[in-house]
C-alpha cells in the first residue's frame, strides 16, 4: 500500500509515535502480509490461480506456506 496524501501521512506519523520522518515524507510504503496461511489453504490456491497455473508454481506456493508455518512462533 502506498500513502501519498499529506493528510494521511501526517496521521500515519502520529500513529508511528510522532515520527517526523513519517509525517514529512512524500510517500510511505506499507507492506501487508498474512501469517495465518496453512498448507492447502483456499487463499493460496486462489492466488496461484490468478495466473496461468503450472504444477511448479502451485508446489512452490504450498511448500512456502509449510515452511512459513514451521518458523511461526508458538503462542505461550
VENMOLIN-V537935 format. One record per helix or strand of 2 or more residues. SS is the DSSP state (H for helix, E for strand). FROM is the first residue (numbers start at 1). LEN is the number of residues. If there is no record, write none. Layout:
BEGIN
ss: [SS,SS]
from: [FROM,FROM]
len: [LEN,LEN]
END
This chain:
BEGIN
ss: [E,H,H,E,H,H]
from: [2,6,20,28,42,55]
len: [2,10,4,2,8,17]
END
